[in-house]
């Protein structure tokens, strides 16, 4: 069975146009009904967890509804919606793997008043190692890695701030994380 993507995109365009004209959420609801299963499976594939995928599916449509004013009529709807889902899933995966990089955040938020001199020296040494390691990253990786792990910006915020494409931001962070780990192990 062949799917007629052009007809599907035209149907989406009609529903979106009607939504923009009337602000009647039933048209957005039709898009939800049409794509909820696809988005769920995309999230499940990325997260490998059914319950998280259900949550991310809901969050995707909530975010899409909030950001619908940024959607360009005439563009295919599903890729736009799918990108929102992927960003949510990537953020969720980042939160899962955060344990490896919590040291970075803790060092920048440390309170010295409750620490011993040895703890301070260790924290200062670790902070120095992290700074030296980050400096070894390529320029784009360093920028995206720092914005993500130190300043805790989302992929979307980094994309807006740097002007890099979303896929490039993801790549710079992933490659930066891999290289950061290698360089830290060498110190």
Steps between C-alpha positions, in 0.01 A plus 500: 500500500639837398453810712418814308720753679388789283134435591599463865687833495207668327262368766734630773518837325119526488469419871776744593351775285161446663659506843683826427183657364259384772724413798271197538712234672305217336721548192813466708334198662472339157876535460546349845285200411680458170855513637488391866591140424790595272636742758462240776699244300767759419534584869501135601774425248715781636431447870458122513237552769124478446391721790747775417394478136136556600600807700719635220217448249268714711771759558571513126143593416478751784822668378380486138177668601694770686739553205250459216534871421860426390392237250525610136185416309584307188776304675443134585359473852629160607875578470447814709306303762753217490786744568319625811462139618865424433612809695289395800641148486857624468448727801361201693800285403729783604336507842557125530868527418544808713666303780827496305504875467350610829851579621515786251181655634589440864837663464350819363238510776716388791470669841841527661371591845416137584811339352827403653827624356562159336158505336564850367836397360343196333217713358745760371717229343198337338372837379838572345504157328152559362594845371819367338306212346224724363767722343629197305166458322448640154348850501146394407509204739632718782226756449211251481641275775537795739155641424347157555685372808608816680219740413240222467343634182278271294587393148242747369649787702851414381377491140345845542803644676769360270317498167615141443254253349332265757682195363832683522433597865421137582816386322723759668370406845529124442848524348603752765380266775692207348820706463453655847488155656813388312693815597391476866622143518838610366552759778 
